[in-house]
Amino acid sequence: MRLLQPLSLGAPELSKVAANRVMFGPHVTNLGDVDRRLTTRHTAYYERRARGGCGIVVVEGASVHESDWPYERAPLATRCSGGWAAIADACHAHGALVIASLDHAGGQGSSAYNQRELWAPSRVPEVNTREVPKAMESDDIAAVISGFGSAAVQAVAAGCDGVELNVGQHSLVRQFLSGLTNQRGDEWGADRMLFVRDVLAATRAGVSACGVIGLRLSCDELAPWAGITPEAAVDIARQLAPLVDYLVVTRGGIYSVDKTRADFHEPVGYNVEICRAVKAAIEVVASSVPVVLQGSIVDCGQADWAISDGVCDAVEMTRAQIADADLVRKVSTDSPVRPCLRCNQNCQVRDVRSPVVTCVAEPTSGRETEDPDWYVPSSRPRDVLVVGAGVAGLETARVAAARGHRVRIIERSDRVGGIAALAGPGAPLIEWLRGEVARAGVEVQLATEFGSSRPGELVVQCTGSRPGIRGYEVAEGATVVDVVDVYRGTELPAGPIALFDPIGGPIAIALAEQLGSRAILITQDQIAGNELSRTGDLAPANVRLQQLGVRIERRSILRSVRHDGVELEDRFSGERRLVACSAVVDCGFRLPTQPIAGAIAQAGDCVAPRTIHEAVLEARRVALSI
């Protein structure tokens, strides 16, 4: 497997050799402290990926100058020496290379934390916050360039094998390269490559002969009218490749933040063709510079294909290793890998709430110091009955069996997985859990109602949720169907279907996409799928709905359902109106199922209806407590 072969970075006489071609790329973690330092939580997080076999670990980006404070717990390079040293020592012990990511968000940063103006090449408003930055003066530019050089010195002195410069998303350097954001009339605008060349020169002097330099380059800002296009990126890469030791191909700019680490609605490997073009171009001028493919590569088979087919020399598999830190080790031993769902629900945390990075399917990610992912064998194996074979039930059974308990599951339906197997991206996780449970020898009984347990069995309840209380009237002859029943196969009548969505989550959006122009989405918000802003799918989802012809009834409260339509009330004006439809699908809030007498514990939606993440987390904690 080419993916598992070593990779050399840097000049032959001084090269660093990665054990394999899998990279854990830089990303926001919120594991830092309020003083902007890397913490012991960072060390544990990166050490766990190195222990799992990752060849190259790239640490979360650190701001090279105090003018940049892009999110609350963003590391500051001048305070990272101790953290870099601890991470390097921990990861080197497992044979991984450690690269420090150096950054400055420029006009895509935030003024909320340091309460000073944003710095950018030109006064181009930030797309999301609408904030207008300061156009950098000569002294500002010199200070940032110097900051990159000084940060490189610190990183290598701390024991890192090199540094990676961010010229991708949220990057001041990219903003100087792009006509979208660099509209200067001086030398920095006349030659948009000048800033990045000077930054690279300062960085090369900083790492001297001791470290490698990587370049993370946006090769398509996805703004066809201006900015960095794939054609321009090929030329940029050709000019910069001789100055670096590896190059990571990414995409995205100020108008396409959601496209840099897109969710499952985007095809996997969306950067394959531009990466292939960049690699072909730089082989002419710098054939020894490895090219790294980024972009929703979560399957090792596809990663290996990309290397074998000449697309790239290595593959960044960040989310895949958040989902399973042992990805490389498992692939090398032909063991099943916990899948990344590409849902972005808990790993995309550049968020005003500052949540810690984790994974819906692997909640110990990001919490390695609090929730270790190893399972202590039980000193007293017991007989365990898990009632319900949804996500929580399967995870409870998996972990309990791994600890030596004798486990059986009963499920009232004729399939495992619950709603996660039917709606959204959860099906691959269910398939993995089903396989793990089978390999552990767990007895699974489908189409079985719970009556009583066997003598000595400990009962764990994982029975999920039930429809919530309806806050609207339903007239005689009207058709109202629960969304879970629709996904389980209940047929809907012909004609327009109203989807009542007081939550603004992914379930109603997904069903609306399935129904297309038949769907009438009723939301109390000004935009459909309001909660999707956390995963980066808010704008893309609304684009998809528009293209499919879905009708959206905004700022609407459902008051009553009739046989021929629904009565809606405008949230702001109170005005009521009738909308014709043949049925209503209730996608609203749910309630826990009734408690089972004698159960020693509950996990998942039967505690409180939430997401896959809470179901897995609670199930694991219950199984570890038995």
C-alpha positions as CSV (number, residue, x, y, z in Angstrom):
1,M,0.0,0.0,0.0
2,R,1.6,3.3,-1.2
3,L,-0.1,5.2,1.6
4,L,2.0,3.3,4.2
5,Q,5.4,3.9,2.5
6,P,7.8,6.4,4.0
7,L,8.0,10.0,2.7
8,S,11.1,12.3,2.7
9,L,10.6,16.0,3.3
10,G,13.3,18.5,2.6
11,A,16.7,18.5,0.9
12,P,18.1,14.9,0.6
13,E,21.1,15.5,2.9
14,L,18.9,17.0,5.6
15,S,15.5,15.4,4.9
16,K,13.0,14.4,7.6
17,V,11.5,11.0,6.9
18,A,7.8,10.4,7.7
19,A,6.9,6.8,8.5
20,N,4.0,7.0,6.1
21,R,2.1,9.4,3.9
22,V,-0.8,10.2,6.2
23,M,-1.0,13.7,7.6
24,F,-3.1,15.0,10.5
25,G,-3.7,18.6,9.3
26,P,-4.0,21.9,11.2
27,H,-7.4,22.7,12.5
28,V,-9.1,24.7,15.2
29,T,-9.4,22.6,18.4
30,N,-10.3,25.1,21.2
31,L,-8.0,23.0,23.5
32,G,-5.9,26.1,24.4
33,D,-6.2,28.3,27.4
34,V,-7.3,31.9,27.7
35,D,-3.7,33.0,27.7
36,R,-3.4,31.6,24.1
37,R,-1.0,28.8,25.1
38,L,-0.9,25.2,23.8
39,T,-2.0,23.0,26.7
40,T,-1.5,19.4,28.0
41,R,-4.8,18.7,26.3
42,H,-3.2,19.5,23.0
43,T,-0.3,17.2,23.8
44,A,-2.6,14.3,24.6
45,Y,-4.7,15.0,21.5
46,Y,-1.8,14.9,19.1
47,E,0.1,12.1,20.9
48,R,-3.0,9.9,20.5
49,R,-2.8,10.3,16.6
50,A,0.9,9.7,16.6
51,R,0.4,6.6,18.7
52,G,-2.2,5.5,16.2
53,G,0.4,5.6,13.5
54,C,0.0,9.0,11.8
55,G,3.2,9.9,9.9
56,I,3.0,13.7,10.0
57,V,1.2,15.7,12.7
58,V,0.6,19.4,12.0
59,V,-0.3,21.4,15.1
60,E,-3.1,23.9,15.3
61,G,-2.2,27.2,13.6
62,A,-0.5,29.8,15.9
63,S,-0.8,33.5,15.2
64,V,2.6,35.0,14.4
65,H,1.7,38.5,15.6
66,E,-0.5,39.8,18.4
67,S,-2.6,41.8,15.9
68,D,-4.2,38.5,15.1
69,W,-6.7,36.9,17.6
70,P,-9.1,35.1,15.3
71,Y,-11.0,33.0,17.9
72,E,-11.1,32.9,21.6
73,R,-8.6,30.1,22.3
74,A,-6.3,30.7,19.2
75,P,-2.7,30.0,20.1
76,L,-0.2,32.8,19.9
77,A,3.2,31.8,18.6
78,T,5.2,33.8,21.2
79,R,3.5,31.7,23.9
80,C,3.8,28.3,22.2
81,S,7.4,27.2,22.8
82,G,6.6,25.0,25.8
83,G,3.5,23.5,24.1
84,W,5.4,22.8,20.9
85,A,8.2,21.1,22.8
86,A,5.8,18.9,24.7
87,I,3.9,17.9,21.6
88,A,7.1,17.2,19.7
89,D,8.5,15.0,22.5
90,A,5.2,13.1,22.8
91,C,4.7,12.5,19.1
92,H,8.4,11.8,18.3
93,A,8.2,8.9,20.8
94,H,5.9,7.2,18.4
95,G,7.9,8.0,15.2
96,A,5.7,10.9,13.9
97,L,7.0,14.1,12.5
98,V,5.7,17.3,14.1
99,I,5.1,20.4,12.1
100,A,4.0,23.8,13.6
101,S,1.4,25.6,11.6
102,L,2.0,29.4,11.5
103,D,-0.8,31.7,10.7
104,H,-2.4,35.2,10.6
105,A,-6.1,35.4,9.7
106,G,-5.9,39.0,8.5
107,G,-9.2,40.4,7.5
108,Q,-10.9,37.1,8.3
109,G,-10.0,37.4,11.9
110,S,-11.9,38.9,14.8
111,S,-11.6,42.2,16.7
112,A,-13.7,40.8,19.6
113,Y,-10.9,39.4,21.6
114,N,-8.0,41.9,21.4
115,Q,-10.3,44.9,20.7
116,R,-8.2,46.3,17.9
117,E,-8.6,46.7,14.2
118,L,-8.3,43.8,11.8
119,W,-5.2,43.9,9.5
120,A,-5.6,43.2,5.8
121,P,-4.1,44.1,2.5
122,S,-7.0,46.4,1.6
123,R,-10.3,47.6,3.1
124,V,-12.4,44.7,1.9
125,P,-15.2,43.9,4.4
126,E,-15.2,40.5,6.0
127,V,-18.0,38.6,4.4
128,N,-19.6,37.1,7.6
129,T,-19.1,39.9,10.1
130,R,-19.2,42.8,7.6
131,E,-16.3,44.3,9.5
132,V,-14.0,46.6,7.5
133,P,-10.3,46.0,8.2
134,K,-7.4,48.5,8.3
135,A,-5.3,48.5,5.2
136,M,-1.9,47.5,6.5
137,E,0.9,50.1,6.4
138,S,4.6,49.3,5.7
139,D,5.5,48.9,9.4
140,D,2.6,46.5,9.9
141,I,3.7,44.4,6.9
142,A,7.2,44.3,8.2
143,A,6.1,43.3,11.6
144,V,4.0,40.3,10.3
145,I,6.9,39.1,8.1
146,S,9.2,39.3,11.0
147,G,6.7,37.5,13.1
148,F,6.7,34.5,10.7
149,G,10.5,34.3,10.9
150,S,10.6,34.6,14.7
151,A,7.9,31.9,15.1
152,A,9.8,29.6,12.8
153,V,12.9,30.0,15.0
154,Q,10.8,29.2,18.1
155,A,9.1,26.2,16.6
156,V,12.3,24.5,15.5
157,A,14.1,25.3,18.7
158,A,11.3,23.7,20.6
159,G,11.9,20.4,18.7
160,C,9.4,20.7,15.8
161,D,10.6,19.2,12.5
162,G,9.5,22.2,10.6
163,V,6.7,24.7,10.0
164,E,3.7,25.0,7.7
165,L,2.6,28.4,6.4
166,N,-1.1,28.9,6.0
167,V,-1.9,30.4,2.6
168,G,-5.3,28.8,2.5
169,Q,-8.5,29.7,4.3
170,H,-8.5,32.4,7.0
171,S,-5.0,33.6,5.8
172,L,-3.5,37.0,5.5
173,V,-0.9,35.6,3.1
174,R,-3.7,34.4,0.8
175,Q,-5.4,37.7,1.0
176,F,-2.2,39.4,-0.3
177,L,-2.1,36.8,-3.2
178,S,-5.7,37.3,-4.2
179,G,-7.3,40.1,-6.3
180,L,-10.4,39.7,-4.3
181,T,-8.7,41.1,-1.2
182,N,-5.5,42.8,-2.4
183,Q,-6.5,46.1,-4.2
184,R,-3.4,48.0,-3.2
185,G,-1.7,50.6,-5.5
186,D,1.8,50.1,-4.1
187,E,4.4,47.4,-4.6
188,W,2.5,44.9,-2.5
189,G,-0.4,45.2,-4.9
190,A,1.6,45.5,-8.1
191,D,3.3,42.2,-7.3
192,R,0.8,40.1,-5.2
193,M,3.5,37.4,-4.8
194,L,5.8,39.8,-3.0
195,F,4.4,39.3,0.4
196,V,4.4,35.5,0.3
197,R,7.9,35.4,-1.0
198,D,9.1,37.7,1.8
199,V,7.3,35.6,4.4
200,L,8.9,32.4,2.9
201,A,12.3,34.1,3.0
202,A,12.0,35.1,6.6
203,T,10.7,31.6,7.5
204,R,13.5,29.9,5.7
205,A,16.0,31.9,7.6
206,G,14.1,31.0,10.8
207,V,14.2,27.3,10.3
208,S,17.7,27.5,8.9
209,A,19.0,24.0,7.9
210,C,17.2,22.3,10.8
211,G,13.6,22.3,9.6
212,V,11.3,21.9,6.7
213,I,8.8,24.4,5.4
214,G,5.3,23.4,4.2
215,L,2.9,25.6,2.3
216,R,-0.8,25.3,2.6
217,L,-2.2,26.9,-0.6
218,S,-5.7,27.7,-1.6
219,C,-5.8,26.7,-5.2
220,D,-9.3,27.8,-5.9
221,E,-11.2,30.6,-4.1
222,L,-14.4,29.5,-5.9
223,A,-15.1,33.0,-7.1
224,P,-14.9,32.8,-10.9
225,W,-15.0,36.6,-11.4
226,A,-11.7,37.2,-9.5
227,G,-9.3,35.9,-7.0
228,I,-7.2,32.7,-7.1
229,T,-8.5,30.4,-9.8
230,P,-7.2,26.9,-10.6
231,E,-5.3,28.2,-13.6
232,A,-3.7,31.0,-11.5
233,A,-3.0,28.5,-8.7
234,V,-0.9,26.3,-11.0
235,D,1.3,29.2,-11.9
236,I,1.5,30.3,-8.2
237,A,2.5,26.8,-7.1
238,R,5.1,26.6,-9.9
239,Q,6.8,29.8,-8.6
240,L,6.6,28.9,-4.9
241,A,7.4,25.2,-5.0
242,P,11.2,25.7,-5.2
243,L,11.0,27.7,-2.0
244,V,9.3,25.0,0.1
245,D,9.6,21.4,1.1
246,Y,6.0,20.3,0.7
247,L,2.8,21.8,-0.6
248,V,-0.8,21.1,0.5
249,V,-3.5,21.7,-2.0
250,T,-6.7,23.2,-0.5
251,R,-9.5,25.5,-1.7
252,G,-11.7,28.3,-0.4
253,G,-11.6,32.1,0.2
254,I,-13.7,34.8,1.8
255,Y,-16.8,33.9,-0.2
256,S,-16.4,30.1,0.3
257,V,-15.5,29.4,3.9
258,D,-17.8,26.4,3.9
259,K,-16.1,24.8,1.0
260,T,-12.6,24.3,2.6
261,R,-13.6,21.5,4.9
262,A,-17.0,20.7,3.4
263,D,-19.5,18.3,4.8
264,F,-21.0,15.1,3.3
265,H,-23.1,17.0,0.7
266,E,-19.9,17.6,-1.2
267,P,-18.3,14.7,-3.1
268,V,-15.2,13.1,-1.5
269,G,-11.9,14.1,-3.0
270,Y,-13.2,17.4,-4.4
271,N,-9.6,18.7,-4.8
272,V,-8.3,15.7,-6.8
273,E,-8.2,17.3,-10.2
274,I,-6.7,20.6,-9.1
275,C,-4.1,18.7,-7.0
276,R,-3.2,16.5,-10.0
277,A,-2.7,19.7,-12.1
278,V,-0.5,21.3,-9.4
279,K,1.6,18.2,-9.0
280,A,2.2,18.0,-12.7
281,A,3.2,21.7,-12.9
282,I,5.7,21.7,-10.0
283,E,7.4,18.4,-11.0
284,V,9.0,20.4,-13.8
285,V,10.6,22.9,-11.4
286,A,10.8,21.1,-8.1
287,S,10.3,17.4,-8.6
288,S,11.4,16.5,-5.1
289,V,8.7,18.6,-3.4
290,P,5.8,16.4,-2.2
291,V,2.3,17.5,-2.9
292,V,-0.4,16.7,-0.3
293,L,-4.0,16.2,-1.2
294,Q,-6.6,17.7,1.2
295,G,-10.4,17.6,0.8
296,S,-12.7,15.1,2.5
297,I,-10.5,12.1,2.0
298,V,-11.7,9.8,4.8
299,D,-11.2,6.4,3.3
300,C,-7.7,4.9,3.1
301,G,-8.5,3.1,-0.1
302,Q,-9.2,6.3,-1.9
303,A,-6.1,7.9,-0.3
304,D,-3.9,5.1,-1.6
305,W,-5.5,5.4,-5.0
306,A,-4.7,9.1,-5.2
307,I,-1.1,8.4,-4.5
308,S,-0.8,5.5,-6.9
309,D,-2.6,7.4,-9.6
310,G,-0.2,10.3,-9.4
311,V,-2.6,12.8,-7.9
312,C,-0.4,13.5,-4.9
313,D,2.5,12.2,-2.7
314,A,0.6,12.2,0.6
315,V,-2.9,12.7,1.9
316,E,-4.3,14.8,4.7
317,M,-6.8,12.8,6.6
318,T,-7.7,15.0,9.5
319,R,-11.4,14.3,10.1
320,A,-10.8,10.6,9.5
321,Q,-8.3,10.6,12.4
322,I,-10.5,12.6,14.7
323,A,-13.0,9.8,14.1
324,D,-10.5,7.1,14.6
325,A,-7.0,7.9,16.0
326,D,-5.9,4.4,15.2
327,L,-6.7,4.7,11.5
328,V,-3.1,4.0,10.2
329,R,-2.5,1.2,12.6
330,K,-5.9,-0.4,11.8
331,V,-5.3,-0.1,8.0
332,S,-1.8,-1.7,8.4
333,T,-3.4,-4.7,10.2
334,D,-6.5,-4.8,8.0
335,S,-8.8,-4.0,10.9
336,P,-12.1,-2.1,10.4
337,V,-11.8,1.7,10.8
338,R,-14.5,3.7,12.6
339,P,-15.8,5.8,9.8
340,C,-15.8,9.6,9.5
341,L,-19.3,10.7,8.6
342,R,-18.2,14.1,7.3
343,C,-21.0,15.7,9.2
344,N,-18.9,18.5,10.8
345,Q,-21.2,18.5,13.8
346,N,-18.5,18.4,16.5
347,C,-15.2,18.7,14.7
348,Q,-15.8,22.1,13.1
349,V,-15.5,24.3,16.1
350,R,-14.6,27.8,14.9
351,D,-17.7,28.9,16.7
352,V,-18.6,31.7,19.2
353,R,-19.4,29.0,21.8
354,S,-15.8,27.8,21.7
355,P,-16.7,24.1,21.9
356,V,-13.8,21.6,22.2
357,V,-13.1,19.6,19.1
358,T,-14.5,16.1,19.2
359,C,-16.4,13.6,17.0
360,V,-20.0,12.4,17.0
361,A,-18.8,8.8,16.6
362,E,-15.7,9.1,18.9
363,P,-16.5,11.4,21.8
364,T,-13.1,10.8,23.5
365,S,-11.4,12.8,20.7
366,G,-10.4,16.1,22.2
367,R,-11.0,14.7,25.6
368,E,-8.1,12.3,25.9
369,T,-7.2,13.6,29.3
370,E,-10.7,13.1,30.7
371,D,-12.2,10.2,28.8
372,P,-9.4,7.7,27.8
373,D,-10.4,5.5,24.9
374,W,-9.1,2.3,26.4
375,Y,-11.4,-0.2,28.1
376,V,-10.4,-1.8,31.3
377,P,-11.5,-5.4,31.4
378,S,-14.2,-6.0,34.0
379,S,-13.1,-7.8,37.1
380,R,-16.6,-9.4,37.3
381,P,-18.1,-10.3,33.9
382,R,-21.9,-10.0,34.0
383,D,-24.8,-10.9,31.8
384,V,-26.1,-7.6,30.2
385,L,-29.3,-7.1,28.3
386,V,-29.4,-3.9,26.1
387,V,-32.9,-2.9,25.1
388,G,-32.8,-1.1,21.8
389,A,-30.4,-1.4,18.9
390,G,-29.9,2.2,17.9
391,V,-26.6,4.0,18.2
392,A,-26.7,4.0,22.0
393,G,-27.6,0.4,22.2
394,L,-25.0,-0.8,19.7
395,E,-22.3,1.3,21.4
396,T,-23.3,0.0,24.8
397,A,-23.1,-3.5,23.6
398,R,-19.8,-3.0,21.8
399,V,-17.9,-1.6,24.8
400,A,-19.5,-3.9,27.3
401,A,-18.5,-6.9,25.3
402,A,-15.0,-5.5,24.8
403,R,-14.7,-5.5,28.6
404,G,-15.6,-9.1,28.9
405,H,-19.3,-9.0,29.7
406,R,-21.8,-11.4,28.1
407,V,-24.1,-9.2,26.1
408,R,-27.3,-9.5,24.1
409,I,-29.5,-6.9,22.4
410,I,-33.2,-6.9,21.7
411,E,-34.7,-4.6,19.2
412,R,-38.5,-4.2,18.5
413,S,-38.0,-3.4,14.8
414,D,-36.6,-5.6,12.1
415,R,-33.3,-3.7,11.7
416,V,-30.6,-2.2,13.8
417,G,-29.6,1.5,13.8
418,G,-32.7,3.4,14.6
419,I,-33.2,6.8,12.9
420,A,-29.4,7.1,12.4
421,A,-29.5,4.3,9.9
422,L,-32.2,5.9,7.8
423,A,-31.7,9.7,7.9
424,G,-28.6,11.8,7.5
425,P,-25.0,10.5,7.1
426,G,-25.1,8.0,10.0
427,A,-25.5,4.8,8.0
428,P,-21.7,4.0,7.8
429,L,-21.4,4.3,11.6
430,I,-24.3,1.9,12.1
431,E,-22.7,-0.6,9.7
432,W,-19.4,-0.3,11.6
433,L,-21.1,-0.8,14.9
434,R,-23.1,-3.7,13.6
435,G,-19.8,-5.4,12.5
436,E,-18.1,-4.7,15.8
437,V,-21.0,-6.1,17.8
438,A,-21.0,-9.2,15.6
439,R,-17.3,-9.7,15.9
440,A,-17.6,-9.4,19.7
441,G,-20.1,-12.3,19.7
442,V,-23.1,-10.2,20.9
443,E,-26.4,-11.9,20.5
444,V,-28.9,-9.6,18.6
445,Q,-32.6,-10.4,18.6
446,L,-34.7,-8.3,16.2
447,A,-38.5,-7.9,16.1
448,T,-38.5,-8.6,19.8
449,E,-40.4,-6.6,22.4
450,F,-39.0,-6.3,25.9
451,G,-40.9,-8.3,28.4
452,S,-38.6,-9.4,31.1
453,S,-34.9,-10.0,31.6
454,R,-33.2,-13.4,32.2
455,P,-32.2,-14.2,35.8
456,G,-29.1,-12.2,36.7
457,E,-29.1,-10.0,33.6
458,L,-28.4,-6.3,34.0
459,V,-30.7,-4.2,31.9
460,V,-29.6,-1.1,30.0
461,Q,-32.3,1.0,28.4
462,C,-31.5,2.5,25.0
463,T,-35.0,2.7,23.5
464,G,-34.7,6.1,21.9
465,S,-37.4,8.7,21.6
466,R,-41.1,9.2,20.7
467,P,-43.0,12.0,19.0
468,G,-43.4,15.1,21.1
469,I,-46.5,16.9,22.1
470,R,-48.2,18.7,19.2
471,G,-48.6,22.4,19.7
472,Y,-51.2,22.7,16.9
473,E,-54.7,21.5,16.2
474,V,-55.4,18.6,13.9
475,A,-58.8,18.5,12.3
476,E,-60.7,15.3,11.5
477,G,-59.5,13.8,8.3
478,A,-56.2,15.6,8.3
479,T,-53.0,13.6,7.7
480,V,-50.1,14.2,10.1
481,V,-47.1,11.8,10.0
482,D,-44.1,11.6,12.3
483,V,-40.8,12.2,10.4
484,V,-39.3,9.0,11.9
485,D,-42.2,7.0,10.4
486,V,-41.6,8.5,7.0
487,Y,-38.0,7.4,7.1
488,R,-39.1,4.0,8.2
489,G,-41.3,3.7,5.1
490,T,-44.7,5.2,5.7
491,E,-46.0,6.3,2.4
492,L,-47.1,9.9,1.9
493,P,-50.1,10.9,-0.3
494,A,-49.7,12.5,-3.6
495,G,-49.4,16.3,-3.8
496,P,-47.6,19.0,-1.8
497,I,-46.2,17.9,1.6
498,A,-45.7,20.4,4.4
499,L,-42.7,19.7,6.6
500,F,-43.1,21.3,10.1
501,D,-39.6,22.1,11.3
502,P,-39.5,24.1,14.6
503,I,-35.9,22.9,15.2
504,G,-34.0,24.1,12.0
505,G,-31.9,21.0,11.9
506,P,-30.7,18.5,9.3
507,I,-33.6,16.0,9.4
508,A,-36.3,18.2,7.8
509,I,-33.8,19.7,5.3
510,A,-32.8,16.2,4.1
511,L,-36.5,15.2,3.7
512,A,-37.2,18.4,1.8
513,E,-34.4,17.6,-0.5
514,Q,-35.9,14.1,-1.1
515,L,-39.3,15.5,-1.8
516,G,-38.0,18.3,-4.0
517,S,-40.7,20.6,-5.5
518,R,-43.4,18.8,-3.5
519,A,-42.0,20.0,-0.2
520,I,-43.2,23.0,1.7
521,L,-40.8,23.7,4.6
522,I,-42.3,25.5,7.5
523,T,-39.8,27.3,9.7
524,Q,-40.1,29.9,12.4
525,D,-36.7,31.3,11.3
526,Q,-35.8,33.8,8.6
527,I,-33.8,31.1,6.8
528,A,-34.2,27.3,6.5
529,G,-32.0,25.0,8.6
530,N,-30.9,27.7,11.0
531,E,-28.9,25.2,13.1
532,L,-26.8,24.1,10.1
533,S,-24.6,27.2,10.6
534,R,-22.6,25.1,13.0
535,T,-21.6,22.6,10.4
536,G,-21.0,25.0,7.5
537,D,-24.1,23.8,5.6
538,L,-26.5,26.7,6.2
539,A,-25.9,28.6,3.0
540,P,-25.3,25.4,0.8
541,A,-28.5,23.8,2.2
542,N,-30.6,26.9,1.2
543,V,-29.0,26.9,-2.2
544,R,-29.9,23.2,-2.7
545,L,-33.5,23.8,-1.6
546,Q,-33.8,26.7,-4.0
547,Q,-32.5,24.7,-6.9
548,L,-34.8,21.8,-6.1
549,G,-37.9,24.1,-6.0
550,V,-38.7,23.6,-2.4
551,R,-41.1,26.2,-1.1
552,I,-40.1,27.8,2.2
553,E,-42.6,29.4,4.6
554,R,-40.4,31.5,6.7
555,R,-41.0,33.0,10.2
556,S,-44.1,30.8,10.4
557,I,-45.8,29.1,13.3
558,L,-48.1,26.1,12.6
559,R,-51.5,26.7,14.2
560,S,-53.7,24.0,12.7
561,V,-53.8,21.2,10.1
562,R,-56.8,20.6,8.0
563,H,-57.6,17.9,5.4
564,D,-56.6,20.2,2.6
565,G,-53.9,22.4,4.1
566,V,-52.3,24.2,7.1
567,E,-53.0,27.4,8.9
568,L,-49.8,29.4,9.5
569,E,-49.2,32.5,11.7
570,D,-46.5,35.0,10.9
571,R,-44.2,35.3,13.9
572,F,-43.8,39.0,13.6
573,S,-47.1,40.3,12.4
574,G,-49.5,37.6,13.8
575,E,-51.2,37.5,10.4
576,R,-52.6,34.1,9.6
577,R,-52.8,32.4,6.2
578,L,-53.8,29.1,4.6
579,V,-51.3,27.0,2.6
580,A,-52.6,24.1,0.7
581,C,-51.1,20.6,1.1
582,S,-52.1,17.0,1.3
583,A,-50.3,16.0,4.4
584,V,-48.0,17.3,7.2
585,V,-44.7,15.7,8.3
586,D,-43.9,16.6,11.9
587,C,-40.1,17.2,12.2
588,G,-40.4,18.7,15.7
589,F,-39.1,18.1,19.1
590,R,-39.3,14.6,20.6
591,L,-39.7,13.1,24.0
592,P,-37.9,10.2,25.7
593,T,-39.6,6.8,25.7
594,Q,-41.0,5.6,29.0
595,P,-38.5,4.3,31.6
596,I,-38.1,0.5,31.9
597,A,-38.6,-0.7,35.5
598,G,-35.4,-2.3,36.8
599,A,-33.0,-0.9,34.3
600,I,-29.7,-0.1,35.9
601,A,-29.0,2.7,33.4
602,Q,-30.2,4.6,30.3
603,A,-28.3,6.0,27.4
604,G,-29.2,8.1,24.3
605,D,-32.5,9.6,23.4
606,C,-34.4,7.8,26.1
607,V,-32.5,10.1,28.5
608,A,-33.2,13.2,26.4
609,P,-33.5,13.4,22.6
610,R,-30.3,14.8,21.2
611,T,-27.6,13.8,18.6
612,I,-25.5,10.8,17.8
613,H,-22.6,12.3,19.8
614,E,-24.5,12.2,23.1
615,A,-25.9,8.8,22.4
616,V,-22.3,7.4,21.8
617,L,-20.9,9.2,24.8
618,E,-23.6,8.1,27.3
619,A,-23.5,4.6,26.0
620,R,-19.8,4.3,26.5
621,R,-19.9,5.7,30.0
622,V,-22.7,3.3,30.9
623,A,-20.7,0.4,29.5
624,L,-17.6,1.4,31.4
625,S,-19.6,1.7,34.6
626,I,-20.8,-1.9,34.6
